[in-house]
Amino acid sequence: MTNDTMQGFMFADMDIRGVHLRLDQGVKTVLNQQDYPAPVASLLTEMLIVACLLSANLKLRGHLSVQIRGAGPLKWMMAECRQLSDDPEQPFRVKGMAQFDDSIGPQASLAELVSEGRLIITIEPDKGQRYQGIVLVDQTTLAGCIESYFYQSEQLPTHIQLVSTDDSAAGFMLQRLPQTLSDETQADVDWELIHALASTLTAGELAQLPADQVLHRLFHEQQVKVFTPRPVLQQCDCSRERCGAAIVGLGKTAVEEILEEQKAIVIDCHFCNQHYAFDTVDCHVLLEQDVMAAEVNAAMH
């Protein structure tokens, strides 16, 4: 387990909630799995932070992914955060990757990376309906794009700060909620105050200070309810079992045709570079087990 931590909080007398995140080790692990150009690595770091921040605010069990697709040299990027339990001691799990051309300059901006880009946020709860929102990548920063998404799609004023250095990765998010504790005029005043205070947080402070110091630095005059911090762990969800199921899904004929051309079926995980090899015996065992499971299931019904 790493020291990467998600810290949620809410103001006692205001309809505003927030999240502070440290993702130092998780980002390093993801970036070490691939050789990314500096601008791609920086953007992927921010995507990982955003996926965690949004997952924490939604409080859902399931998967949340943030994707960018465009016509520029960055073809596709995805960061995913998975929450498998409501237990505060259980970690959020993150993974991410990017596909890109080799023609990326060392100082490429977001607009240069993602021409005619789309930002896609997908929520897949364990129970309930899948949701997907799409917004244009028409801001100069990823934080600006996410703020624009919430303003356009959800009508929820949102403040996001993201920072990544060679040694640290951190994020800070505030979001105004529909009024339940105050009238609209008071809610406007509250948001302007809290947003103004948050805007004084520097990139250096966010990169270096732990959550309790950030919250005290910004909101020591407000009543802030702090929730139990949640650990965050970089962890891919690939497995030999899932790869085996994918092979079975190809069907017996397709599997046998592949094995006639090569000695084994090898599946590579592009997130963590893990390799799973299934030789002829492995594949036949998988197919036989699938037939037996289908026969048992038919007999039971």
C-alpha positions as protocol buffer text, in pm:
chain_id: "A"
residue {
  index: 1
  type: MET
  ca { x: 0 y: 0 z: 0 }
}
residue {
  index: 2
  type: THR
  ca { x: 122 y: 349 z: -76 }
}
residue {
  index: 3
  type: ASN
  ca { x: 76 y: 678 z: 108 }
}
residue {
  index: 4
  type: ASP
  ca { x: -143 y: 811 z: -173 }
}
residue {
  index: 5
  type: THR
  ca { x: -461 y: 936 z: -7 }
}
residue {
  index: 6
  type: MET
  ca { x: -799 y: 1084 z: -98 }
}
residue {
  index: 7
  type: GLN
  ca { x: -944 y: 1323 z: 162 }
}
residue {
  index: 8
  type: GLY
  ca { x: -1306 y: 1430 z: 127 }
}
residue {
  index: 9
  type: PHE
  ca { x: -1462 y: 1717 z: 320 }
}
residue {
  index: 10
  type: MET
  ca { x: -1779 y: 1927 z: 339 }
}
residue {
  index: 11
  type: PHE
  ca { x: -1869 y: 2263 z: 488 }
}
residue {
  index: 12
  type: ALA
  ca { x: -2105 y: 2226 z: 784 }
}
residue {
  index: 13
  type: ASP
  ca { x: -2329 y: 2520 z: 698 }
}
residue {
  index: 14
  type: MET
  ca { x: -2281 y: 2547 z: 321 }
}
residue {
  index: 15
  type: ASP
  ca { x: -2384 y: 2340 z: 21 }
}
residue {
  index: 16
  type: ILE
  ca { x: -2024 y: 2289 z: -86 }
}
residue {
  index: 17
  type: ARG
  ca { x: -1810 y: 1976 z: -80 }
}
residue {
  index: 18
  type: GLY
  ca { x: -1449 y: 1909 z: -173 }
}
residue {
  index: 19
  type: VAL
  ca { x: -1169 y: 1657 z: -218 }
}
residue {
  index: 20
  type: HIS
  ca { x: -793 y: 1672 z: -167 }
}
residue {
  index: 21
  type: LEU
  ca { x: -578 y: 1407 z: -333 }
}
residue {
  index: 22
  type: ARG
  ca { x: -217 y: 1294 z: -322 }
}
residue {
  index: 23
  type: LEU
  ca { x: -121 y: 1049 z: -598 }
}
residue {
  index: 24
  type: ASP
  ca { x: 258 y: 1058 z: -595 }
}
residue {
  index: 25
  type: GLN
  ca { x: 340 y: 687 z: -607 }
}
residue {
  index: 26
  type: GLY
  ca { x: 43 y: 587 z: -820 }
}
residue {
  index: 27
  type: VAL
  ca { x: 144 y: 828 z: -1095 }
}
residue {
  index: 28
  type: LYS
  ca { x: 506 y: 712 z: -1087 }
}
residue {
  index: 29
  type: THR
  ca { x: 396 y: 350 z: -1124 }
}
residue {
  index: 30
  type: VAL
  ca { x: 172 y: 425 z: -1422 }
}
residue {
  index: 31
  type: LEU
  ca { x: 433 y: 637 z: -1598 }
}
residue {
  index: 32
  type: ASN
  ca { x: 707 y: 381 z: -1541 }
}
residue {
  index: 33
  type: GLN
  ca { x: 507 y: 122 z: -1735 }
}
residue {
  index: 34
  type: GLN
  ca { x: 539 y: 311 z: -2065 }
}
residue {
  index: 35
  type: ASP
  ca { x: 785 y: 552 z: -2226 }
}
residue {
  index: 36
  type: TYR
  ca { x: 573 y: 866 z: -2259 }
}
residue {
  index: 37
  type: PRO
  ca { x: 690 y: 1203 z: -2396 }
}
residue {
  index: 38
  type: ALA
  ca { x: 687 y: 1474 z: -2129 }
}
residue {
  index: 39
  type: PRO
  ca { x: 362 y: 1646 z: -2242 }
}
residue {
  index: 40
  type: VAL
  ca { x: 180 y: 1312 z: -2261 }
}
residue {
  index: 41
  type: ALA
  ca { x: 309 y: 1207 z: -1918 }
}
residue {
  index: 42
  type: SER
  ca { x: 199 y: 1539 z: -1768 }
}
residue {
  index: 43
  type: LEU
  ca { x: -151 y: 1518 z: -1916 }
}
residue {
  index: 44
  type: LEU
  ca { x: -190 y: 1152 z: -1814 }
}
residue {
  index: 45
  type: THR
  ca { x: -93 y: 1251 z: -1459 }
}
residue {
  index: 46
  type: GLU
  ca { x: -369 y: 1512 z: -1458 }
}
residue {
  index: 47
  type: MET
  ca { x: -618 y: 1263 z: -1604 }
}
residue {
  index: 48
  type: LEU
  ca { x: -543 y: 1015 z: -1324 }
}
residue {
  index: 49
  type: ILE
  ca { x: -593 y: 1287 z: -1063 }
}
residue {
  index: 50
  type: VAL
  ca { x: -922 y: 1397 z: -1221 }
}
residue {
  index: 51
  type: ALA
  ca { x: -1057 y: 1042 z: -1235 }
}
residue {
  index: 52
  type: CYS
  ca { x: -991 y: 1005 z: -862 }
}
residue {
  index: 53
  type: LEU
  ca { x: -1141 y: 1342 z: -769 }
}
residue {
  index: 54
  type: LEU
  ca { x: -1460 y: 1273 z: -962 }
}
residue {
  index: 55
  type: SER
  ca { x: -1493 y: 922 z: -817 }
}
residue {
  index: 56
  type: ALA
  ca { x: -1459 y: 1053 z: -463 }
}
residue {
  index: 57
  type: ASN
  ca { x: -1728 y: 1315 z: -513 }
}
residue {
  index: 58
  type: LEU
  ca { x: -1971 y: 1069 z: -670 }
}
residue {
  index: 59
  type: LYS
  ca { x: -1938 y: 815 z: -389 }
}
residue {
  index: 60
  type: LEU
  ca { x: -2024 y: 525 z: -615 }
}
residue {
  index: 61
  type: ARG
  ca { x: -1921 y: 163 z: -620 }
}
residue {
  index: 62
  type: GLY
  ca { x: -1803 y: 88 z: -968 }
}
residue {
  index: 63
  type: HIS
  ca { x: -1584 y: 240 z: -1240 }
}
residue {
  index: 64
  type: LEU
  ca { x: -1535 y: 598 z: -1353 }
}
residue {
  index: 65
  type: SER
  ca { x: -1319 y: 672 z: -1655 }
}
residue {
  index: 66
  type: VAL
  ca { x: -1204 y: 993 z: -1818 }
}
residue {
  index: 67
  type: GLN
  ca { x: -1102 y: 969 z: -2184 }
}
residue {
  index: 68
  type: ILE
  ca { x: -967 y: 1211 z: -2442 }
}
residue {
  index: 69
  type: ARG
  ca { x: -995 y: 1137 z: -2813 }
}
residue {
  index: 70
  type: GLY
  ca { x: -883 y: 1367 z: -3091 }
}
residue {
  index: 71
  type: ALA
  ca { x: -727 y: 1410 z: -3433 }
}
residue {
  index: 72
  type: GLY
  ca { x: -390 y: 1535 z: -3308 }
}
residue {
  index: 73
  type: PRO
  ca { x: -74 y: 1337 z: -3225 }
}
residue {
  index: 74
  type: LEU
  ca { x: -239 y: 1221 z: -2901 }
}
residue {
  index: 75
  type: LYS
  ca { x: -488 y: 969 z: -3038 }
}
residue {
  index: 76
  type: TRP
  ca { x: -638 y: 840 z: -2715 }
}
residue {
  index: 77
  type: MET
  ca { x: -587 y: 869 z: -2341 }
}
residue {
  index: 78
  type: MET
  ca { x: -777 y: 709 z: -2059 }
}
residue {
  index: 79
  type: ALA
  ca { x: -761 y: 719 z: -1681 }
}
residue {
  index: 80
  type: GLU
  ca { x: -987 y: 503 z: -1467 }
}
residue {
  index: 81
  type: CYS
  ca { x: -1068 y: 497 z: -1097 }
}
residue {
  index: 82
  type: ARG
  ca { x: -1242 y: 196 z: -944 }
}
residue {
  index: 83
  type: GLN
  ca { x: -1420 y: 190 z: -610 }
}
residue {
  index: 84
  type: LEU
  ca { x: -1497 y: -167 z: -512 }
}
residue {
  index: 85
  type: SER
  ca { x: -1617 y: -117 z: -156 }
}
residue {
  index: 86
  type: ASP
  ca { x: -1771 y: 142 z: 76 }
}
residue {
  index: 87
  type: ASP
  ca { x: -1521 y: 41 z: 343 }
}
residue {
  index: 88
  type: PRO
  ca { x: -1301 y: 350 z: 406 }
}
residue {
  index: 89
  type: GLU
  ca { x: -1002 y: 125 z: 462 }
}
residue {
  index: 90
  type: GLN
  ca { x: -1033 y: -19 z: 112 }
}
residue {
  index: 91
  type: PRO
  ca { x: -843 y: 174 z: -155 }
}
residue {
  index: 92
  type: PHE
  ca { x: -958 y: 343 z: -469 }
}
residue {
  index: 93
  type: ARG
  ca { x: -777 y: 172 z: -757 }
}
residue {
  index: 94
  type: VAL
  ca { x: -645 y: 361 z: -1057 }
}
residue {
  index: 95
  type: LYS
  ca { x: -493 y: 281 z: -1393 }
}
residue {
  index: 96
  type: GLY
  ca { x: -429 y: 473 z: -1715 }
}
residue {
  index: 97
  type: MET
  ca { x: -261 y: 471 z: -2054 }
}
residue {
  index: 98
  type: ALA
  ca { x: -224 y: 672 z: -2375 }
}
residue {
  index: 99
  type: GLN
  ca { x: -178 y: 608 z: -2746 }
}
residue {
  index: 100
  type: PHE
  ca { x: 17 y: 867 z: -2942 }
}
residue {
  index: 101
  type: ASP
  ca { x: 226 y: 940 z: -3249 }
}
residue {
  index: 102
  type: ASP
  ca { x: 599 y: 989 z: -3225 }
}
residue {
  index: 103
  type: SER
  ca { x: 576 y: 1349 z: -3350 }
}
residue {
  index: 104
  type: ILE
  ca { x: 513 y: 1520 z: -3015 }
}
residue {
  index: 105
  type: GLY
  ca { x: 731 y: 1815 z: -2921 }
}
residue {
  index: 106
  type: PRO
  ca { x: 866 y: 1850 z: -2567 }
}
residue {
  index: 107
  type: GLN
  ca { x: 654 y: 2161 z: -2499 }
}
residue {
  index: 108
  type: ALA
  ca { x: 331 y: 2062 z: -2678 }
}
residue {
  index: 109
  type: SER
  ca { x: 20 y: 2228 z: -2535 }
}
residue {
  index: 110
  type: LEU
  ca { x: -315 y: 2060 z: -2475 }
}
residue {
  index: 111
  type: ALA
  ca { x: -453 y: 2211 z: -2796 }
}
residue {
  index: 112
  type: GLU
  ca { x: -153 y: 2085 z: -2993 }
}
residue {
  index: 113
  type: LEU
  ca { x: -183 y: 1737 z: -2846 }
}
residue {
  index: 114
  type: VAL
  ca { x: -557 y: 1702 z: -2898 }
}
residue {
  index: 115
  type: SER
  ca { x: -686 y: 1860 z: -3217 }
}
residue {
  index: 116
  type: GLU
  ca { x: -1067 y: 1862 z: -3238 }
}
residue {
  index: 117
  type: GLY
  ca { x: -1066 y: 1670 z: -2911 }
}
residue {
  index: 118
  type: ARG
  ca { x: -1351 y: 1530 z: -2706 }
}
residue {
  index: 119
  type: LEU
  ca { x: -1345 y: 1471 z: -2332 }
}
residue {
  index: 120
  type: ILE
  ca { x: -1556 y: 1169 z: -2237 }
}
residue {
  index: 121
  type: ILE
  ca { x: -1657 y: 1092 z: -1879 }
}
residue {
  index: 122
  type: THR
  ca { x: -1809 y: 747 z: -1828 }
}
residue {
  index: 123
  type: ILE
  ca { x: -1966 y: 623 z: -1505 }
}
residue {
  index: 124
  type: GLU
  ca { x: -2036 y: 251 z: -1468 }
}
residue {
  index: 125
  type: PRO
  ca { x: -2187 y: 172 z: -1126 }
}
residue {
  index: 126
  type: ASP
  ca { x: -2200 y: -186 z: -1002 }
}
residue {
  index: 127
  type: LYS
  ca { x: -2574 y: -136 z: -975 }
}
residue {
  index: 128
  type: GLY
  ca { x: -2767 y: 106 z: -1190 }
}
residue {
  index: 129
  type: GLN
  ca { x: -2741 y: 256 z: -1533 }
}
residue {
  index: 130
  type: ARG
  ca { x: -2426 y: 348 z: -1721 }
}
residue {
  index: 131
  type: TYR
  ca { x: -2383 y: 722 z: -1783 }
}
residue {
  index: 132
  type: GLN
  ca { x: -2162 y: 903 z: -2032 }
}
residue {
  index: 133
  type: GLY
  ca { x: -2102 y: 1274 z: -2077 }
}
residue {
  index: 134
  type: ILE
  ca { x: -1905 y: 1439 z: -2359 }
}
residue {
  index: 135
  type: VAL
  ca { x: -1762 y: 1789 z: -2385 }
}
residue {
  index: 136
  type: LEU
  ca { x: -1528 y: 1960 z: -2629 }
}
residue {
  index: 137
  type: VAL
  ca { x: -1162 y: 2004 z: -2535 }
}
residue {
  index: 138
  type: ASP
  ca { x: -1191 y: 2379 z: -2589 }
}
residue {
  index: 139
  type: GLN
  ca { x: -1006 y: 2510 z: -2284 }
}
residue {
  index: 140
  type: THR
  ca { x: -632 y: 2561 z: -2243 }
}
residue {
  index: 141
  type: THR
  ca { x: -608 y: 2319 z: -1949 }
}
residue {
  index: 142
  type: LEU
  ca { x: -766 y: 1990 z: -1847 }
}
residue {
  index: 143
  type: ALA
  ca { x: -892 y: 2150 z: -1524 }
}
residue {
  index: 144
  type: GLY
  ca { x: -1069 y: 2414 z: -1733 }
}
residue {
  index: 145
  type: CYS
  ca { x: -1230 y: 2145 z: -1949 }
}
residue {
  index: 146
  type: ILE
  ca { x: -1363 y: 1960 z: -1642 }
}
residue {
  index: 147
  type: GLU
  ca { x: -1498 y: 2281 z: -1489 }
}
residue {
  index: 148
  type: SER
  ca { x: -1666 y: 2360 z: -1821 }
}
residue {
  index: 149
  type: TYR
  ca { x: -1816 y: 2010 z: -1832 }
}
residue {
  index: 150
  type: PHE
  ca { x: -1981 y: 2046 z: -1493 }
}
residue {
  index: 151
  type: TYR
  ca { x: -2104 y: 2396 z: -1571 }
}
residue {
  index: 152
  type: GLN
  ca { x: -2254 y: 2296 z: -1907 }
}
residue {
  index: 153
  type: SER
  ca { x: -2382 y: 1947 z: -1830 }
}
residue {
  index: 154
  type: GLU
  ca { x: -2464 y: 1949 z: -1460 }
}
residue {
  index: 155
  type: GLN
  ca { x: -2503 y: 2320 z: -1377 }
}
residue {
  index: 156
  type: LEU
  ca { x: -2271 y: 2265 z: -1081 }
}
residue {
  index: 157
  type: PRO
  ca { x: -2006 y: 2537 z: -1032 }
}
residue {
  index: 158
  type: THR
  ca { x: -1677 y: 2354 z: -983 }
}
residue {
  index: 159
  type: HIS
  ca { x: -1321 y: 2454 z: -895 }
}
residue {
  index: 160
  type: ILE
  ca { x: -1031 y: 2222 z: -981 }
}
residue {
  index: 161
  type: GLN
  ca { x: -658 y: 2258 z: -928 }
}
residue {
  index: 162
  type: LEU
  ca { x: -410 y: 2002 z: -1060 }
}
residue {
  index: 163
  type: VAL
  ca { x: -37 y: 1991 z: -1008 }
}
residue {
  index: 164
  type: SER
  ca { x: 235 y: 1747 z: -1111 }
}
residue {
  index: 165
  type: THR
  ca { x: 609 y: 1770 z: -1059 }
}
residue {
  index: 166
  type: ASP
  ca { x: 890 y: 1515 z: -1079 }
}
residue {
  index: 167
  type: ASP
  ca { x: 824 y: 1424 z: -715 }
}
residue {
  index: 168
  type: SER
  ca { x: 454 y: 1480 z: -654 }
}
residue {
  index: 169
  type: ALA
  ca { x: 108 y: 1474 z: -804 }
}
residue {
  index: 170
  type: ALA
  ca { x: -190 y: 1630 z: -630 }
}
residue {
  index: 171
  type: GLY
  ca { x: -537 y: 1763 z: -693 }
}
residue {
  index: 172
  type: PHE
  ca { x: -794 y: 1980 z: -520 }
}
residue {
  index: 173
  type: MET
  ca { x: -1161 y: 2004 z: -608 }
}
residue {
  index: 174
  type: LEU
  ca { x: -1453 y: 2209 z: -479 }
}
residue {
  index: 175
  type: GLN
  ca { x: -1808 y: 2172 z: -599 }
}
residue {
  index: 176
  type: ARG
  ca { x: -2124 y: 2362 z: -520 }
}
residue {
  index: 177
  type: LEU
  ca { x: -2425 y: 2141 z: -460 }
}
residue {
  index: 178
  type: PRO
  ca { x: -2794 y: 2210 z: -516 }
}
residue {
  index: 179
  type: GLN
  ca { x: -2918 y: 2424 z: -230 }
}
residue {
  index: 180
  type: THR
  ca { x: -3044 y: 2231 z: 69 }
}
residue {
  index: 181
  type: LEU
  ca { x: -2914 y: 2433 z: 363 }
}
residue {
  index: 182
  type: SER
  ca { x: -2957 y: 2790 z: 237 }
}
residue {
  index: 183
  type: ASP
  ca { x: -3144 y: 3001 z: -15 }
}
residue {
  index: 184
  type: GLU
  ca { x: -2997 y: 3075 z: -357 }
}
residue {
  index: 185
  type: THR
  ca { x: -2869 y: 3421 z: -268 }
}
residue {
  index: 186
  type: GLN
  ca { x: -2684 y: 3291 z: 37 }
}
residue {
  index: 187
  type: ALA
  ca { x: -2554 y: 2997 z: -164 }
}
residue {
  index: 188
  type: ASP
  ca { x: -2408 y: 3240 z: -419 }
}
residue {
  index: 189
  type: VAL
  ca { x: -2234 y: 3433 z: -142 }
}
residue {
  index: 190
  type: ASP
  ca { x: -2100 y: 3112 z: 14 }
}
residue {
  index: 191
  type: TRP
  ca { x: -1961 y: 2987 z: -316 }
}
residue {
  index: 192
  type: GLU
  ca { x: -1793 y: 3318 z: -398 }
}
residue {
  index: 193
  type: LEU
  ca { x: -1622 y: 3318 z: -58 }
}
residue {
  index: 194
  type: ILE
  ca { x: -1502 y: 2958 z: -64 }
}
residue {
  index: 195
  type: HIS
  ca { x: -1397 y: 2980 z: -429 }
}
residue {
  index: 196
  type: ALA
  ca { x: -1199 y: 3298 z: -359 }
}
residue {
  index: 197
  type: LEU
  ca { x: -1022 y: 3134 z: -65 }
}
residue {
  index: 198
  type: ALA
  ca { x: -942 y: 2822 z: -268 }
}
residue {
  index: 199
  type: SER
  ca { x: -800 y: 3036 z: -547 }
}
residue {
  index: 200
  type: THR
  ca { x: -525 y: 3153 z: -311 }
}
residue {
  index: 201
  type: LEU
  ca { x: -382 y: 2801 z: -294 }
}
residue {
  index: 202
  type: THR
  ca { x: -54 y: 2796 z: -485 }
}
residue {
  index: 203
  type: ALA
  ca { x: 77 y: 2510 z: -696 }
}
residue {
  index: 204
  type: GLY
  ca { x: 371 y: 2475 z: -457 }
}
residue {
  index: 205
  type: GLU
  ca { x: 143 y: 2443 z: -155 }
}
residue {
  index: 206
  type: LEU
  ca { x: -76 y: 2186 z: -327 }
}
residue {
  index: 207
  type: ALA
  ca { x: 229 y: 1986 z: -433 }
}
residue {
  index: 208
  type: GLN
  ca { x: 391 y: 1988 z: -90 }
}
residue {
  index: 209
  type: LEU
  ca { x: 132 y: 2019 z: 188 }
}
residue {
  index: 210
  type: PRO
  ca { x: -81 y: 1733 z: 327 }
}
residue {
  index: 211
  type: ALA
  ca { x: -460 y: 1764 z: 328 }
}
residue {
  index: 212
  type: ASP
  ca { x: -499 y: 1884 z: 686 }
}
residue {
  index: 213
  type: GLN
  ca { x: -255 y: 2169 z: 632 }
}
residue {
  index: 214
  type: VAL
  ca { x: -419 y: 2271 z: 304 }
}
residue {
  index: 215
  type: LEU
  ca { x: -765 y: 2280 z: 465 }
}
residue {
  index: 216
  type: HIS
  ca { x: -639 y: 2474 z: 766 }
}
residue {
  index: 217
  type: ARG
  ca { x: -450 y: 2715 z: 544 }
}
residue {
  index: 218
  type: LEU
  ca { x: -760 y: 2788 z: 335 }
}
residue {
  index: 219
  type: PHE
  ca { x: -1060 y: 2743 z: 562 }
}
residue {
  index: 220
  type: HIS
  ca { x: -955 y: 2786 z: 927 }
}
residue {
  index: 221
  type: GLU
  ca { x: -1239 y: 3035 z: 978 }
}
residue {
  index: 222
  type: GLN
  ca { x: -1504 y: 2798 z: 837 }
}
residue {
  index: 223
  type: GLN
  ca { x: -1662 y: 2488 z: 988 }
}
residue {
  index: 224
  type: VAL
  ca { x: -1530 y: 2198 z: 782 }
}
residue {
  index: 225
  type: LYS
  ca { x: -1640 y: 1837 z: 830 }
}
residue {
  index: 226
  type: VAL
  ca { x: -1357 y: 1605 z: 730 }
}
residue {
  index: 227
  type: PHE
  ca { x: -1435 y: 1248 z: 626 }
}
residue {
  index: 228
  type: THR
  ca { x: -1222 y: 940 z: 678 }
}
residue {
  index: 229
  type: PRO
  ca { x: -931 y: 950 z: 430 }
}
residue {
  index: 230
  type: ARG
  ca { x: -925 y: 674 z: 167 }
}
residue {
  index: 231
  type: PRO
  ca { x: -606 y: 515 z: 34 }
}
residue {
  index: 232
  type: VAL
  ca { x: -545 y: 516 z: -342 }
}
residue {
  index: 233
  type: LEU
  ca { x: -357 y: 234 z: -512 }
}
residue {
  index: 234
  type: GLN
  ca { x: -234 y: 195 z: -867 }
}
residue {
  index: 235
  type: GLN
  ca { x: -361 y: -146 z: -968 }
}
residue {
  index: 236
  type: CYS
  ca { x: -454 y: -293 z: -1303 }
}
residue {
  index: 237
  type: ASP
  ca { x: -758 y: -522 z: -1307 }
}
residue {
  index: 238
  type: CYS
  ca { x: -626 y: -759 z: -1571 }
}
residue {
  index: 239
  type: SER
  ca { x: -596 y: -1127 z: -1477 }
}
residue {
  index: 240
  type: ARG
  ca { x: -533 y: -1465 z: -1631 }
}
residue {
  index: 241
  type: GLU
  ca { x: -898 y: -1553 z: -1566 }
}
residue {
  index: 242
  type: ARG
  ca { x: -1025 y: -1252 z: -1763 }
}
residue {
  index: 243
  type: CYS
  ca { x: -790 y: -1330 z: -2051 }
}
residue {
  index: 244
  type: GLY
  ca { x: -908 y: -1690 z: -2048 }
}
residue {
  index: 245
  type: ALA
  ca { x: -1268 y: -1574 z: -2071 }
}
residue {
  index: 246
  type: ALA
  ca { x: -1173 y: -1358 z: -2370 }
}
residue {
  index: 247
  type: ILE
  ca { x: -1021 y: -1660 z: -2545 }
}
residue {
  index: 248
  type: VAL
  ca { x: -1334 y: -1867 z: -2480 }
}
residue {
  index: 249
  type: GLY
  ca { x: -1537 y: -1580 z: -2622 }
}
residue {
  index: 250
  type: LEU
  ca { x: -1355 y: -1620 z: -2954 }
}
residue {
  index: 251
  type: GLY
  ca { x: -1515 y: -1960 z: -3002 }
}
residue {
  index: 252
  type: LYS
  ca { x: -1361 y: -2303 z: -3060 }
}
residue {
  index: 253
  type: THR
  ca { x: -1315 y: -2263 z: -3436 }
}
residue {
  index: 254
  type: ALA
  ca { x: -1132 y: -1929 z: -3409 }
}
residue {
  index: 255
  type: VAL
  ca { x: -910 y: -2054 z: -3128 }
}
residue {
  index: 256
  type: GLU
  ca { x: -808 y: -2365 z: -3323 }
}
residue {
  index: 257
  type: GLU
  ca { x: -732 y: -2156 z: -3633 }
}
residue {
  index: 258
  type: ILE
  ca { x: -504 y: -1930 z: -3430 }
}
residue {
  index: 259
  type: LEU
  ca { x: -326 y: -2228 z: -3272 }
}
residue {
  index: 260
  type: GLU
  ca { x: -262 y: -2375 z: -3617 }
}
residue {
  index: 261
  type: GLU
  ca { x: -59 y: -2065 z: -3700 }
}
residue {
  index: 262
  type: GLN
  ca { x: 119 y: -2016 z: -3368 }
}
residue {
  index: 263
  type: LYS
  ca { x: 211 y: -2227 z: -3067 }
}
residue {
  index: 264
  type: ALA
  ca { x: 21 y: -2017 z: -2814 }
}
residue {
  index: 265
  type: ILE
  ca { x: -221 y: -1731 z: -2776 }
}
residue {
  index: 266
  type: VAL
  ca { x: -52 y: -1441 z: -2598 }
}
residue {
  index: 267
  type: ILE
  ca { x: -253 y: -1154 z: -2457 }
}
residue {
  index: 268
  type: ASP
  ca { x: -69 y: -836 z: -2354 }
}
residue {
  index: 269
  type: CYS
  ca { x: -219 y: -585 z: -2112 }
}
residue {
  index: 270
  type: HIS
  ca { x: -147 y: -238 z: -2246 }
}
residue {
  index: 271
  type: PHE
  ca { x: -202 y: -82 z: -1904 }
}
residue {
  index: 272
  type: CYS
  ca { x: 57 y: -273 z: -1702 }
}
residue {
  index: 273
  type: ASN
  ca { x: 255 y: -465 z: -1970 }
}
residue {
  index: 274
  type: GLN
  ca { x: 165 y: -799 z: -1814 }
}
residue {
  index: 275
  type: HIS
  ca { x: 180 y: -1093 z: -2060 }
}
residue {
  index: 276
  type: TYR
  ca { x: -53 y: -1391 z: -2045 }
}
residue {
  index: 277
  type: ALA
  ca { x: 33 y: -1696 z: -2257 }
}
residue {
  index: 278
  type: PHE
  ca { x: -205 y: -1984 z: -2329 }
}
residue {
  index: 279
  type: ASP
  ca { x: -62 y: -2285 z: -2513 }
}
residue {
  index: 280
  type: THR
  ca { x: -264 y: -2552 z: -2692 }
}
residue {
  index: 281
  type: VAL
  ca { x: -331 y: -2750 z: -2375 }
}
residue {
  index: 282
  type: ASP
  ca { x: -439 y: -2435 z: -2185 }
}
residue {
  index: 283
  type: CYS
  ca { x: -680 y: -2336 z: -2460 }
}
residue {
  index: 284
  type: HIS
  ca { x: -835 y: -2682 z: -2489 }
}
residue {
  index: 285
  type: VAL
  ca { x: -886 y: -2697 z: -2111 }
}
residue {
  index: 286
  type: LEU
  ca { x: -1059 y: -2357 z: -2121 }
}
residue {
  index: 287
  type: LEU
  ca { x: -1290 y: -2466 z: -2403 }
}
residue {
  index: 288
  type: GLU
  ca { x: -1374 y: -2795 z: -2232 }
}
residue {
  index: 289
  type: GLN
  ca { x: -1451 y: -2617 z: -1906 }
}
residue {
  index: 290
  type: ASP
  ca { x: -1682 y: -2380 z: -2091 }
}
residue {
  index: 291
  type: VAL
  ca { x: -1870 y: -2672 z: -2250 }
}
residue {
  index: 292
  type: MET
  ca { x: -1905 y: -2844 z: -1914 }
}
residue {
  index: 293
  type: ALA
  ca { x: -2030 y: -2523 z: -1748 }
}
residue {
  index: 294
  type: ALA
  ca { x: -2289 y: -2479 z: -2024 }
}
residue {
  index: 295
  type: GLU
  ca { x: -2408 y: -2840 z: -1980 }
}
residue {
  index: 296
  type: VAL
  ca { x: -2440 y: -2797 z: -1603 }
}
residue {
  index: 297
  type: ASN
  ca { x: -2627 y: -2472 z: -1646 }
}
residue {
  index: 298
  type: ALA
  ca { x: -2867 y: -2630 z: -1897 }
}
residue {
  index: 299
  type: ALA
  ca { x: -2931 y: -2924 z: -1663 }
}
residue {
  index: 300
  type: MET
  ca { x: -3013 y: -2689 z: -1375 }
}
residue {
  index: 301
  type: HIS
  ca { x: -3273 y: -2507 z: -1585 }
}
